Each structure stands twice: as C-alpha cells, then as structure tokens.
Amino acid sequence: MTLSRVVRIRSINHPRSFSTTSAALALSNVARSKANQLSQWKGTSVIGETTKNFIGGEFVDSKSSEWTEVLDPTTQTLLSTVPQTTETEFKQAVDAAAQAFKSWSRTSVLGRQRFVIELQHLLRKNADAIANSIVLEQGKTLSDAHGDLLRVGLQVAEHAIGITSTLLGDKLEVSRDMDTYVRKVPLGVCASVAPFNFPAMIPLWTIPMAAVTGNTLILKPSERDPGAAMIIAELCQQAGLPPGVLNIVHGGVPTVNAICDDPAIRAISFVGGDRAGKHIYNRGTQNGKRVQANMGAKNHAVIMPDANKNLALNSLVGAAFGAAGQRCMAISVAVLVGEAQSWLPEIIERAQKLRVNGGFEPDTDIGPVISPNAKARIVDIISSAEEEGGKLHLDGRGLVVPSYPDGNFVGPTVIEAKTPMRCYQEEIFGPVLVVIQADTLEDGIEIINANRYGNGAAIFTQSGATARKFETDINVGQIGINVPIPVPLPMFAWSGNKGSVLGDIGFYGKSGIDFYTQNKTTTSLWRAEDAVGTRAHSTMPTFS
C-alpha cells in the first residue's frame, strides 16, 4: 500500500498539448491522438497536467505538495500527476457527502433509479473514451479495456436499475391488526478504495449500488490510473447525480487511513492486495465500520484427460495470460491430471503464439504490466522458480518489444513446479502460468483445498459425475465447469472465500444491496375496533 512514484512539486508548469511535449513523442501516433481526445474531460489528464479531486460536484485543483506521477506503462511517458489529497480537502469531501446524504437518502427510489438508467446510457455512449484512458494509464489492450467497463462494471449499473424490485422489504401481520415490516434503509456516507487493475469496473461495482440505495460515496481510485474513475464521475454528473453524492479523492496511505478513521464514514468497500486489504479491514472494523475486502488469489484450473482438449487449452491460455495476468480471477495454476500431463507442450505452443505489444496496436494479446516495480517483482518470482528446481518451459523475462523498448513487458511464462515453491505460494499478478501435476482428481482437489486462497477454481471435463464431485468437494467461492473465469453476473454476488476475502457481505447483487443498507423493523398496531369503540384494554398482549 505504497505510492507508486511520489514527487514533491512546488510549482507545476504543464504543457497544453502533446504537440509541444518532447516526452510525449515516445507515444505512438494512435496513442497521442487518443490522449488529445481525452483532454476534453474535466477531471483527468493524459497530456501532462494534473488530475483533480471531485468534491461537492466540482472538479477541484488540489493544493497538495505531494504528487504521484502517472506513467504510460508502454513508453514511460508522463501522463498526469495525481495529488496526495490534503486533510482539508478530504474533510471537505466527507462534509459534502454528509450534507448530500440528508436529501439524497430522502429522494424517492424512482428518482434514484432514473439516475442509474441515464448513467448506463452514458457509459455505453462514452465507452471508447473510458477504454482509451485505461489503455494509456494501465496498459491493457483496447479490447480488454472495453471488457473492463462492460463486463460486470456496466452490468452492475444495469442490474442496479432493478432497485424498485430488489429493495422491496418484508411485511407480516403478526397478530390481529398488528403488522411487522422491514425496510432496507441507507447507511450514510460510504467509501470505496479501488485497485489499478480494473480502473473502471471496480468503481462501477460501488457507485451505482451505493447511490441507488440512497447512500453517498467517497471513492479513492488507484493513484496509478485514476482517469477512468474521473470520466465516470463526470458522466454521473451528466446523469443528474446531485452534488456531493459522489466525491473522489486521491492518494496513498494517508488517504486510506483517513477513510478508515473518519467517524462519518459508515462502510468501506475494498479490492486490492493482501497487505492493504488486511490493514483496511482491521483499522476500519476497529473504528466500527462495515468492511468488505477482496484481496489476493491463486486460482486453479484442473484439466482432466477426458476434457475437450481444444476448449480446455484455449481457455487456459486465455485466462492465464489475458490482461498480462493482472486479474484477481486469472487462472495462474494449471493442475494437469493423469494423461492430461502430456498436453503441456501444446500449452507452451499456444502461449508462444500470443502477441505482446502496446495496447493500441492491432492484434495485441498481452500489453505491459503496470509499472517497472511490478515487472521487477514478477521477474524475481520467475527466477526463484529456477533456483528452487522448477522447470522453466517458457521464459518471458527477457522479452523486448522493438517499438516500445521502455515498456514494462513480460512475455508469457510457463513454469512446471511443486506446491512448496514460491512461484506457487505467492500471487504473481503477471503473465505466468504455474503447472502442477496430479495423478488423480482427488489429488487435484486436495492441492486446491490446501491453498490459502479461495476466489475461484475451474475444471475441464466431459464427465458430469467428475464435475459434480469437483463442485461438491472443492473449497473455493466461485466454480467454473468448462468455464475458466467463473465471475458471476451481477444478479448473483461475488463469493470468493478463505484468504481471498475479509468481511461477510459480498459485492454487488443481493449482497451488494445488503452491504449498503441496514434493516429497520417497525411493529405497528392499528386496532380496527378502535375506529368505532371507546373501551380501553389493560391486559398484556399475547400475540395469539
């Protein structure tokens, strides 16, 4: 939970456009054109200027003296500087959210629904801008950046439109003329801390759900790639969200701690790494806040000998190396069972065919990882596998993309390893597939259940009985049968378990409604006879 690259700046002289910025010449013509198009958005910058805070419905320049550089992972071009939000600015954001809650929480559910209806329309209309921002700041391929927005991001917004049904309470006549009914009411000011790997999707897990249930929200995007969140904030404004309902602040540890400590904030939603997640959960809950935290993962795919070979291998390679492996649901471990162990050469062959390049380049399969530090860590873990006796069948450490020699590129890597090795025990978060051999299905299940993480697992088989045994015996939250990345659609809920999750209420779906609301139970007595009678009663009611 550290700032990616912090610089102290007394005065900033930012260029107006890339045409006058020598550093920007490293960008491709396509990237430079996309960056200039993005300069129209109010809160973000990819032309060397500053990213703003969004407080009380206004995009505000920070007065901070501490800034983080946002660098294009493909070229190391300076795109923007992001402030470490000051204490005063943070307090202004919380005050704006608290003030807005007074009226937004009393806005009718139909009024809140209209906001989300309009937001999903604007998200679709401006999908290209959001995707372009993600490619520039995060490094994803353009198609994957669109997936960041559309898959479970926009879908959560669309699901939130059904709030008029999903927010329905319960009512029962518990005795004659006596009713008990339960309403789901908003909590108040909530907060969301988002990761770098899904800069559009994770904010969209929280903004629609918090707003449509009547809450207000403080969002802290990753300081590495805040642009998508800032564009979404502007779209929320265009969709009619009143000032103060959504506020965006930036920074690292100081901002996170402020979120954990501020008494006005009732709940925190977090997606990211183990260290930050445990810190936020412990500090937040100690301060009486409701916290949901999705953290690290080590997702396995069991390949059975009877699997549809083409489907299994293509699915495995796509799920292992897509988004340069920077997904908490990436398949990072392949468990080859029995005769399926002989398929390893074909896995390597298909991985070798993946094209590594800049995200805007056509036909690119894998872009760069987020930062030089991330690349160094991935390379270090790959090297540790060699030192511990693993077999390095495909080595992506020395990959150089000629057009982008300064990019944070790591090529597809395949390591045959044992479970005690570091490459298996740690979440690598890079384009690395660890291959484990197992003699039987039971051995594969035992390997997965012994792992401390529990986000998801998949099995590839053509046997219904095998799939049923796997589904029954495996201890992870999200299971795929011939599906490599079994992320549930928003009408369900995120359900990772074990060391991948802290907190007992999941993201989006029914769990999302529960996270952002509290039950209020009312018992009322309106005796029908009192409408005409005048006799008082003194006996204690028995509810019979």
VENZI-V531369 format. One record per backbone hydrogen bond with DSSP energy under -1.0 kcal/mol. NH is the residue of the N-H (numbers start at 1). CO is the residue of the C=O. E is the energy in kcal/mol with one decimal. If there is no record, write none. Layout:
BEGIN
nh=NH co=CO e=E
nh=NH co=CO e=E
END
This chain:
BEGIN
nh=7 co=67 e=-3.6
nh=20 co=17 e=-1.3
nh=21 co=18 e=-1.6
nh=25 co=22 e=-1.4
nh=26 co=23 e=-1.5
nh=27 co=24 e=-1.9
nh=32 co=28 e=-2.8
nh=33 co=29 e=-2.1
nh=34 co=30 e=-2.4
nh=35 co=31 e=-2.4
nh=36 co=32 e=-2.1
nh=37 co=33 e=-1.8
nh=38 co=34 e=-1.9
nh=40 co=37 e=-1.2
nh=41 co=38 e=-1.7
nh=48 co=79 e=-2.6
nh=51 co=81 e=-2.6
nh=52 co=43 e=-2.7
nh=53 co=60 e=-2.5
nh=54 co=248 e=-2.5
nh=55 co=58 e=-2.4
nh=58 co=55 e=-1.5
nh=60 co=53 e=-2.7
nh=67 co=7 e=-2.6
nh=68 co=82 e=-2.7
nh=69 co=5 e=-1.8
nh=70 co=80 e=-3.1
nh=72 co=77 e=-2.6
nh=76 co=72 e=-3.4
nh=79 co=70 e=-3.2
nh=80 co=70 e=-1.3
nh=81 co=49 e=-1.4
nh=82 co=68 e=-2.9
nh=84 co=66 e=-2.4
nh=85 co=83 e=-1.1
nh=85 co=250 e=-1.3
nh=90 co=86 e=-2.5
nh=91 co=87 e=-2.4
nh=92 co=88 e=-2.1
nh=93 co=89 e=-1.9
nh=94 co=90 e=-2.3
nh=95 co=91 e=-2.7
nh=96 co=92 e=-2.3
nh=97 co=93 e=-2.2
nh=98 co=94 e=-2.7
nh=99 co=95 e=-2.5
nh=100 co=96 e=-2.4
nh=101 co=97 e=-1.9
nh=104 co=100 e=-3.0
nh=105 co=101 e=-2.2
nh=107 co=104 e=-1.1
nh=112 co=108 e=-2.1
nh=113 co=109 e=-2.0
nh=114 co=110 e=-1.9
nh=115 co=111 e=-1.2
nh=116 co=112 e=-1.4
nh=117 co=113 e=-2.3
nh=118 co=114 e=-2.1
nh=119 co=115 e=-2.4
nh=120 co=116 e=-2.4
nh=121 co=117 e=-1.3
nh=122 co=118 e=-2.2
nh=123 co=119 e=-2.6
nh=124 co=120 e=-1.8
nh=125 co=121 e=-2.2
nh=126 co=122 e=-2.0
nh=127 co=124 e=-1.3
nh=130 co=126 e=-1.8
nh=131 co=127 e=-2.6
nh=132 co=128 e=-2.7
nh=133 co=129 e=-2.1
nh=134 co=130 e=-1.9
nh=135 co=131 e=-2.4
nh=136 co=132 e=-2.2
nh=137 co=133 e=-2.5
nh=138 co=134 e=-2.9
nh=139 co=134 e=-1.2
nh=142 co=359 e=-1.9
nh=145 co=141 e=-2.4
nh=146 co=142 e=-1.9
nh=147 co=143 e=-1.6
nh=148 co=144 e=-2.0
nh=149 co=145 e=-1.4
nh=150 co=146 e=-2.8
nh=151 co=147 e=-2.7
nh=154 co=149 e=-3.0
nh=157 co=153 e=-1.5
nh=158 co=154 e=-2.4
nh=159 co=155 e=-2.3
nh=160 co=156 e=-2.4
nh=162 co=159 e=-1.8
nh=163 co=160 e=-1.5
nh=165 co=162 e=-2.2
nh=166 co=162 e=-2.3
nh=167 co=163 e=-2.0
nh=168 co=165 e=-1.3
nh=172 co=180 e=-2.3
nh=174 co=172 e=-1.1
nh=174 co=178 e=-1.1
nh=175 co=178 e=-1.5
nh=178 co=175 e=-2.3
nh=179 co=524 e=-2.3
nh=180 co=172 e=-2.8
nh=181 co=522 e=-2.7
nh=182 co=170 e=-2.9
nh=183 co=520 e=-2.6
nh=185 co=518 e=-2.7
nh=190 co=216 e=-2.7
nh=191 co=267 e=-2.3
nh=192 co=218 e=-2.5
nh=193 co=269 e=-3.0
nh=194 co=220 e=-2.4
nh=202 co=198 e=-1.6
nh=204 co=200 e=-1.6
nh=205 co=202 e=-1.0
nh=207 co=203 e=-3.0
nh=210 co=206 e=-3.0
nh=211 co=207 e=-2.4
nh=212 co=208 e=-2.6
nh=213 co=209 e=-1.1
nh=214 co=211 e=-1.6
nh=215 co=210 e=-2.5
nh=216 co=188 e=-1.9
nh=217 co=245 e=-3.3
nh=218 co=190 e=-2.3
nh=219 co=247 e=-3.1
nh=220 co=192 e=-3.1
nh=230 co=226 e=-1.8
nh=231 co=227 e=-2.1
nh=232 co=228 e=-2.3
nh=233 co=229 e=-2.1
nh=234 co=230 e=-1.7
nh=235 co=231 e=-2.1
nh=236 co=232 e=-2.4
nh=237 co=233 e=-2.0
nh=238 co=234 e=-2.2
nh=239 co=235 e=-1.9
nh=240 co=237 e=-1.5
nh=241 co=236 e=-2.3
nh=245 co=242 e=-1.7
nh=247 co=217 e=-2.2
nh=248 co=54 e=-2.5
nh=249 co=219 e=-2.1
nh=256 co=252 e=-2.2
nh=257 co=253 e=-3.0
nh=258 co=254 e=-1.9
nh=259 co=255 e=-2.1
nh=260 co=256 e=-2.2
nh=261 co=257 e=-1.9
nh=262 co=258 e=-2.3
nh=265 co=262 e=-1.3
nh=266 co=189 e=-3.4
nh=268 co=290 e=-2.8
nh=269 co=191 e=-2.2
nh=270 co=292 e=-2.6
nh=271 co=193 e=-1.6
nh=272 co=294 e=-2.3
nh=277 co=273 e=-2.3
nh=278 co=274 e=-2.8
nh=279 co=275 e=-1.9
nh=280 co=276 e=-2.8
nh=281 co=277 e=-2.6
nh=282 co=278 e=-2.7
nh=283 co=279 e=-2.7
nh=284 co=280 e=-2.7
nh=285 co=281 e=-2.6
nh=286 co=282 e=-1.9
nh=288 co=285 e=-2.0
nh=289 co=284 e=-2.2
nh=290 co=266 e=-2.2
nh=292 co=268 e=-2.2
nh=293 co=502 e=-2.8
nh=294 co=270 e=-2.3
nh=295 co=500 e=-3.4
nh=301 co=333 e=-2.1
nh=302 co=458 e=-3.0
nh=303 co=335 e=-2.8
nh=304 co=460 e=-2.2
nh=307 co=304 e=-1.8
nh=312 co=308 e=-2.9
nh=313 co=309 e=-2.7
nh=314 co=310 e=-2.3
nh=315 co=311 e=-2.4
nh=316 co=312 e=-2.4
nh=317 co=313 e=-2.5
nh=318 co=314 e=-2.2
nh=319 co=315 e=-2.4
nh=320 co=316 e=-1.9
nh=321 co=317 e=-2.0
nh=322 co=318 e=-1.7
nh=324 co=321 e=-1.3
nh=325 co=322 e=-1.9
nh=326 co=323 e=-2.2
nh=327 co=325 e=-1.3
nh=330 co=327 e=-1.3
nh=331 co=319 e=-1.3
nh=332 co=299 e=-1.4
nh=332 co=330 e=-1.0
nh=333 co=299 e=-1.7
nh=334 co=434 e=-2.7
nh=335 co=301 e=-3.0
nh=336 co=436 e=-2.3
nh=337 co=303 e=-2.2
nh=338 co=438 e=-2.5
nh=340 co=337 e=-2.2
nh=341 co=338 e=-2.0
nh=342 co=339 e=-1.8
nh=343 co=340 e=-1.8
nh=344 co=341 e=-1.3
nh=347 co=343 e=-1.8
nh=348 co=344 e=-2.3
nh=349 co=345 e=-2.2
nh=350 co=346 e=-2.3
nh=351 co=347 e=-2.2
nh=352 co=348 e=-2.3
nh=354 co=351 e=-1.3
nh=357 co=366 e=-2.1
nh=361 co=358 e=-1.3
nh=364 co=361 e=-1.3
nh=365 co=355 e=-2.5
nh=366 co=355 e=-2.2
nh=369 co=408 e=-2.9
nh=375 co=371 e=-2.2
nh=376 co=372 e=-2.5
nh=377 co=373 e=-2.1
nh=378 co=374 e=-2.3
nh=379 co=375 e=-2.6
nh=380 co=376 e=-2.1
nh=381 co=377 e=-2.1
nh=382 co=378 e=-2.3
nh=383 co=379 e=-2.4
nh=384 co=380 e=-1.8
nh=385 co=381 e=-1.4
nh=386 co=382 e=-1.2
nh=387 co=383 e=-2.0
nh=388 co=384 e=-1.8
nh=389 co=386 e=-1.3
nh=390 co=385 e=-3.1
nh=391 co=416 e=-2.7
nh=393 co=391 e=-1.2
nh=393 co=414 e=-1.5
nh=394 co=414 e=-1.6
nh=404 co=401 e=-1.6
nh=407 co=404 e=-1.9
nh=408 co=73 e=-2.3
nh=409 co=407 e=-1.6
nh=411 co=396 e=-2.4
nh=413 co=431 e=-1.9
nh=414 co=394 e=-1.7
nh=415 co=433 e=-2.7
nh=416 co=391 e=-2.9
nh=417 co=435 e=-2.4
nh=421 co=418 e=-1.5
nh=424 co=421 e=-1.1
nh=425 co=421 e=-2.3
nh=426 co=422 e=-2.5
nh=432 co=430 e=-2.5
nh=433 co=413 e=-3.0
nh=434 co=332 e=-2.6
nh=435 co=415 e=-3.6
nh=436 co=334 e=-3.0
nh=438 co=336 e=-2.4
nh=444 co=440 e=-1.9
nh=445 co=441 e=-2.7
nh=446 co=442 e=-2.3
nh=447 co=443 e=-2.1
nh=448 co=444 e=-2.1
nh=449 co=445 e=-2.7
nh=450 co=446 e=-1.5
nh=451 co=448 e=-1.0
nh=457 co=478 e=-2.1
nh=458 co=300 e=-2.3
nh=459 co=480 e=-2.2
nh=460 co=302 e=-2.6
nh=467 co=463 e=-2.4
nh=468 co=464 e=-2.4
nh=469 co=465 e=-2.3
nh=470 co=466 e=-2.4
nh=471 co=467 e=-2.7
nh=472 co=468 e=-2.2
nh=473 co=469 e=-2.7
nh=474 co=470 e=-2.2
nh=477 co=454 e=-2.5
nh=480 co=457 e=-2.5
nh=482 co=459 e=-3.1
nh=487 co=485 e=-1.8
nh=492 co=489 e=-2.3
nh=494 co=507 e=-1.7
nh=497 co=454 e=-1.7
nh=499 co=452 e=-2.6
nh=500 co=497 e=-1.7
nh=501 co=498 e=-1.6
nh=502 co=293 e=-2.4
nh=512 co=508 e=-1.9
nh=513 co=509 e=-1.7
nh=514 co=510 e=-2.1
nh=515 co=511 e=-2.7
nh=516 co=512 e=-1.8
nh=518 co=185 e=-2.6
nh=520 co=183 e=-2.7
nh=522 co=181 e=-2.7
nh=524 co=179 e=-3.0
nh=526 co=177 e=-2.2
nh=531 co=528 e=-1.4
nh=532 co=529 e=-1.4
nh=533 co=529 e=-3.5
END
